[in-house]
Amino acid sequence: MMDIYTIGSLAILAMNTWAFVAILSSDATAGAKLVWALIVLVLPVIGFIVWLFAGPRQKPVQ
């Protein structure tokens, strides 16, 4: 049976994977993508939260 730490770790892994995919597919410059990816990698929880509110976004399709 999975304990709470395993579930939490899997949740963080899933969120950070989603963040990396979104960062790499954004319209940001290569340098900005690198900085955001490093922030999410080095600070997994805090970096994800900061990226969620301030990270690069894709342009909406018109």
Beta strands, then each sheet from edge to edge (+ up, - down):
end
